[in-house]
Amino acid sequence: MLIAENAGQARRLFHTLRPGAVLLDYLLGDDDGLKLGLEFQAHAPEARIVIMTGGGLSDDELTICADRNFPILFKPFLAHDVLNLIRGSFRRTFAATAGSINSAEQGIRADSA
């Protein structure tokens, strides 16, 4: 797991390392997490973008998240909430290519080791 302290650092890390999943806070001090998520998705459509927020999103922003398949986590949440969300996404992707959920879970465990 990598942590960025601001949007500029997040951009550098994303473009350098191309992570498979990104958890973005909706309110960033120097930028907008949803805008950053859209930017990341444009560069790497396969990346899983998750938006977290302690407040709410406008109807337009909720529509954007739904259209782009960006799950929204409302604070407070637990670490396992994030992991379950990400693993669920990857589990479906692996299952589609692995032929079964058991093969998919073995792939997830191998990648986590």
Secondary structure, DSSP 8 states (H G I E B T S, - for coil): ----SSHHHHHHHHHHH--SEEEEESB-SSSBHHHHHHHHHHH-TTSEEEEEESS---HHHHHHHHHHT--EEESS--HHHHHHHHHHHHHHHHHHHHSSHHHHHHHHHHHH-
